Structures are given as C-alpha cells and as structure tokens.
Amino acid sequence: MKILITGAAGFIGFHAVKHFAENGDRVVGIDNINNYYNVDLKYDRLKETGICKALIKNHKAVQSVNYPNYRFFKADLLDKAFIDELFEREHFDVVCNLAAQAGVRYSIENPYAYIDTNIVGFLNILEACRFHPVQHLVYASSSSVYGLNKKVPYSEDDRVDAPASLYAASKKSNELMAHAYSQLYHIPSTGVRFFTVYGPWGRPDMAPFIFMDSIVNQKPINVFNHGNLSRDFTYIDDIVKGLSSIIGHAPSGETPYEIYNVGNGKPVKLFDFIAAIENETGQKAIKRMLEMQDGDVLQTFADTRKLEHDLNYKPGTSIQDGINQLYSWYLFYTKRFEKVCFNR
C-alpha cells in the first residue's frame, strides 16, 4: 500500500508514519512545520523517523535513513499546485489527512488559521482525491464536534450541530465536505473522531504535558472549573491501532462514507488524572483553581460500539499505564536532548 500522511511531523502523524513504515507500506509524509508550538519537537519527531533537518527544504523530497520506504516533504496543504502535482506523480492508494490547526482555545485567538488550514487545506485534499482517485481517504475529526451535547456516551449517530468552538465547527465542516465528495464523486472516505490523545512525543500545549512538566518542576497547574471536568483520555498506541484498522476498511455503497469514534470509552475525572501523574512522578501538584474556560466542555465520553462491531477493535490502555509510558518518555526526551520541549 502506498499512503500519504499529512501532518507527518505532528503528534499522531509521527506515530502513524512509524507504524506504517515499520509495517512495510510505502509512506510519503508532508508537513508545513508551523510554529503553533515549539518546532524543535517537530524536528525531533522527524529525526526519529530518519529525516535530517539539514536536508529539509520546501517541496524537496527527503529520504528517511531509518526507513527506505519513507520520504518526507515540507509543504503546506494550502499550496494547491504542489498538492495536485504530488497526487499526479505519486498515485496514492490511501490518504490519511492528519494535518490540521489544532487547539480549542487558540481558535478563539486566531480563527483565520482554522479556516485556512482545516477548511481550505482539506478542500485541496478532497479535490486532489477527486481528480486522482484513491482507494480510501481517512481524515482526522475530533470529539470536539459533540460540543454541548448533554447525552453521554457520545455516539456517531448523535446530532453534532452545537459546537463550542470554531475548531469544533471546522472539524464538523470536514465531515460535511467529505460526505459531499463521497456522494458526488464516490470517494471512499472515513472521518475519525479522536478523543483526547496523549502519550510519548505528544503536544506541549495539551494538559497531559503541561501538567507533567509543571508537577515535575513544582510549578502551579491551572485547574479549570475547579476540577469538575472529565476527559476520555486515549493513549496514542490505541489511536494508531484504531487508525490502522479503519484504513484497511474502506466504506462502500452508494455513498461510501463513514464516521468512527476512537476513544478509550472510560472518562477520567480531572483530579484522578492529576493523581495518576502524582503517583508516577512522586511529586504533588500545586493546583490553581480557576473558572471554566470559553470553548471548554464538561466531559467527553466515547461510545465505541460501532468500532468494536465493524472492526473488532477497542482501545484499552489504562490511564495509569499510559501516564507511566508518558513519564518514561518525558525523562528520556529531556535528558537526551538536554532541553525541555514544553511551554512554561
């Protein structure tokens, strides 16, 4: 299988590249390496997959020294001419679109970045798939689309028309756009609603890393809504396994379109999550209690029965096991690179 993975220097994209390259698939990765968070972490992820920073130039292929079946391009989804030329030349079997402007709170500060990358960039991918047909287009959606839903657990059949942020609205837009292209052009497409992904090499703007870095270094952590929040934390290996199962299961029919939740299905209270970090690190958190943030929701909770029924897969890494793996990597990374990649 020849697969394009966008967002290859990102958290999920990096792990997906490793998985499929080690599986023997031919992988092409692209990423614009933007500065939404520290680009050193993105370059370090690329280094782990055998991509030398010194060789990275816009639109130029860099061959991995770790995987002979992996090449990387620095490129932006907004560059339609490059995307079209890449699809015409490479003849992809599968496209896995993981590139996006992430972050709920940042969408309040910088809304245009979300329209550009998440809407226009995704349109360029859809158009490329239209004119250069692929066997399956898989793209990242988000649990954020459930927004202000009161019913839990969140099911793929629930209405998702009350987003709490522009980020959530952009991901729901992706699902609607993909449905239209599946209907009009018979492009097999599957949206994957990820639930609060965490683990080694993860994003430094997310709570797991902010909390761990702050607790280890005895700095205060912000506890929003006075801790009355819960999240369906899902370990990165479970996410990639789910993604792999979905990629191999292209939808069919008159409108070849699907949506799947990929989450642990076990919401964790915020105080319990903090306690798991305290237990692993041996440090007590210094908590700063704050009110609810704009764009936040009280809880997320994945109904994974559809994933289990169709693909016989269910994520299962416990929160303590996941935190243990995250802490091991945290110590390795900060020691190996003699720096801390997290925002302080």
Residue pairs with C-beta under 8 A, 6 or more apart in sequence:
1 20
1 25
1 26
1 93
1 94
2 25
2 26
2 27
2 28
2 90
2 91
2 92
2 93
2 94
3 20
3 25
3 26
3 27
3 28
3 92
3 93
3 94
3 95
3 96
3 247
4 28
4 29
4 30
4 86
4 87
4 90
4 92
4 94
4 95
4 96
5 13
5 16
5 17
5 20
5 27
5 28
5 29
5 30
5 96
5 98
6 13
6 29
6 30
6 31
6 77
6 95
6 96
6 97
6 98
6 99
6 125
7 13
7 31
7 97
7 98
7 99
7 100
7 140
8 14
8 16
8 17
8 29
8 30
8 31
8 46
8 49
8 72
8 98
9 29
9 31
9 33
9 42
9 43
9 45
9 46
10 31
10 42
10 45
10 98
10 99
10 102
10 203
11 45
11 197
11 201
11 202
11 203
11 236
12 98
12 140
12 194
12 197
12 236
12 239
12 240
12 243
13 29
13 31
13 98
13 99
14 45
14 46
14 48
14 49
14 201
15 199
15 201
15 236
15 237
15 239
15 240
16 96
16 98
16 240
16 243
17 27
17 29
17 49
17 70
18 48
18 49
19 240
19 244
20 27
20 244
21 27
21 49
21 64
21 66
21 67
21 69
21 70
22 67
23 244
24 69
25 69
26 69
26 70
27 67
27 69
27 70
27 71
28 70
28 71
28 72
28 73
28 86
28 90
28 92
29 49
29 70
29 71
29 72
29 73
30 72
30 73
30 74
30 75
30 77
30 86
30 99
31 42
31 46
31 72
31 74
31 75
31 99
32 74
32 75
32 76
32 77
32 99
33 39
33 42
33 43
33 56
33 74
36 101
36 102
36 103
36 106
36 205
37 203
37 204
37 205
37 343
38 204
38 341
38 343
40 337
40 339
40 341
41 201
41 204
41 341
43 53
44 333
44 337
44 341
45 201
46 53
46 56
46 72
47 53
48 66
48 201
49 64
49 66
49 67
49 70
49 72
50 64
50 65
50 66
50 67
50 70
51 62
51 64
51 72
52 62
52 65
55 62
56 62
56 72
56 74
57 74
58 74
58 75
59 73
59 74
59 75
59 82
60 73
60 74
61 71
61 72
61 73
62 71
62 72
62 73
63 70
63 71
64 70
64 71
64 72
73 86
75 82
75 83
75 86
76 82
76 121
77 83
77 99
77 117
77 120
77 121
77 122
77 124
77 125
78 116
78 117
78 120
78 121
78 124
79 124
80 124
80 127
83 124
83 125
83 128
84 124
84 127
84 128
84 131
84 132
86 128
87 128
87 129
87 131
87 132
88 132
91 132
92 132
92 134
93 134
93 135
93 136
94 134
94 135
94 136
94 137
94 138
94 247
95 125
95 128
95 129
95 134
95 136
95 137
95 138
96 138
96 139
96 243
96 247
97 122
97 125
97 137
97 138
97 139
97 140
98 139
98 140
99 117
99 121
100 117
100 118
100 140
100 170
100 171
101 107
101 113
101 114
101 116
101 117
101 118
101 167
101 170
102 167
102 203
102 205
103 167
103 205
104 144
104 164
104 165
104 167
104 168
104 295
104 296
105 165
105 293
105 294
105 295
106 113
106 167
106 205
107 113
107 114
107 165
107 166
107 167
107 170
107 295
108 165
108 166
108 294
108 295
111 166
114 166
114 167
114 170
115 170
118 167
118 170
118 171
118 173
118 174
119 170
119 173
119 174
119 177
122 139
122 174
122 177
123 177
125 137
125 139
126 137
126 177
126 178
126 181
126 187
129 137
129 181
129 185
129 187
130 181
130 185
130 187
133 187
134 187
134 188
135 188
135 250
136 188
136 189
136 190
136 247
136 250
137 178
137 187
137 188
137 189
137 190
138 189
138 190
138 191
138 192
138 243
138 246
138 247
139 174
139 178
139 189
139 190
139 191
139 192
140 171
140 191
140 192
140 194
141 171
141 172
141 174
141 175
141 191
141 192
141 193
141 194
141 259
142 167
142 168
142 171
142 193
142 194
143 154
143 193
143 194
143 195
143 196
143 232
143 261
143 263
143 300
143 302
144 163
144 164
144 165
144 167
144 168
144 171
144 297
145 160
145 163
145 168
145 171
145 172
145 175
145 193
146 154
146 158
146 160
146 193
146 297
146 300
147 160
147 162
147 163
147 164
147 165
147 168
147 297
148 162
148 163
148 164
148 297
149 158
149 159
149 160
149 162
151 158
152 267
152 299
152 301
153 265
153 301
153 302
153 303
154 193
154 261
154 300
154 301
154 302
154 303
155 261
155 303
155 305
155 306
156 193
156 259
156 260
156 261
156 303
156 306
160 172
161 172
163 169
163 172
164 295
164 296
164 297
165 295
167 295
174 191
175 191
175 259
178 187
178 189
178 191
178 257
179 189
179 255
179 257
181 187
181 189
182 188
182 189
182 251
182 255
182 256
182 257
183 255
183 257
186 256
187 256
188 250
188 251
188 252
188 256
188 257
189 251
189 256
189 257
189 258
190 246
190 249
190 250
190 251
190 257
190 258
190 259
190 260
191 258
191 259
191 260
192 242
192 243
192 246
192 259
192 260
192 262
193 259
193 260
193 261
193 262
193 263
193 302
194 234
194 239
194 262
194 263
195 231
195 232
195 233
195 234
195 261
195 262
195 263
195 264
195 300
195 302
196 206
196 231
196 232
196 233
196 234
196 263
196 300
197 234
197 235
197 236
197 239
198 206
198 208
198 209
198 233
198 234
198 235
198 236
198 322
198 326
199 235
199 236
199 237
199 322
199 325
199 326
199 329
200 236
200 325
200 326
200 328
200 329
200 333
201 236
201 329
201 333
202 208
202 209
202 236
202 326
203 209
204 210
204 213
204 341
204 342
204 343
205 343
207 231
207 273
208 233
208 273
208 277
208 323
208 326
209 326
209 330
209 342
210 221
210 342
210 343
211 221
211 273
211 274
211 277
211 285
212 277
212 281
212 323
212 326
212 327
212 330
213 219
213 330
213 340
213 342
213 344
214 220
214 221
214 285
214 286
214 344
215 221
215 274
215 277
215 278
215 281
215 283
215 284
215 285
215 286
216 281
216 283
216 330
217 344
218 283
218 286
219 286
219 344
220 286
220 287
220 288
221 274
221 285
221 286
221 287
221 288
222 288
222 290
223 270
223 274
223 287
223 288
223 289
223 290
224 290
224 291
224 292
224 293
224 296
225 290
225 291
225 292
225 293
225 296
225 298
226 289
226 290
226 291
227 269
227 270
227 271
227 287
227 289
228 270
228 298
229 269
229 270
229 296
229 298
229 299
230 267
230 268
230 269
230 270
230 298
230 299
230 300
230 301
231 267
231 268
231 270
231 273
231 299
231 300
232 263
232 264
232 265
232 266
232 267
232 268
232 300
232 301
232 302
233 264
233 268
233 273
233 319
233 322
234 262
234 263
234 264
234 302
234 315
234 317
235 264
235 315
235 317
235 321
235 322
235 325
237 317
238 262
238 264
238 315
238 316
238 317
239 262
239 315
241 313
241 315
242 260
242 262
242 307
242 311
242 313
242 315
243 262
245 307
245 311
245 313
246 260
246 262
246 311
249 310
249 311
250 256
251 257
251 258
260 306
260 307
260 310
260 311
261 302
261 303
261 304
261 306
261 307
262 302
262 304
262 307
262 315
263 300
263 301
263 302
263 304
263 315
264 302
264 315
264 316
264 317
265 301
265 302
265 303
265 304
265 314
265 315
266 319
267 299
267 300
267 301
268 276
268 319
272 319
273 319
274 285
274 287
276 319
276 320
276 323
277 285
277 323
277 327
278 284
278 285
279 320
279 323
280 320
280 323
280 324
280 327
281 327
304 314
304 315
307 313
307 314
308 314
333 341
334 340
334 341
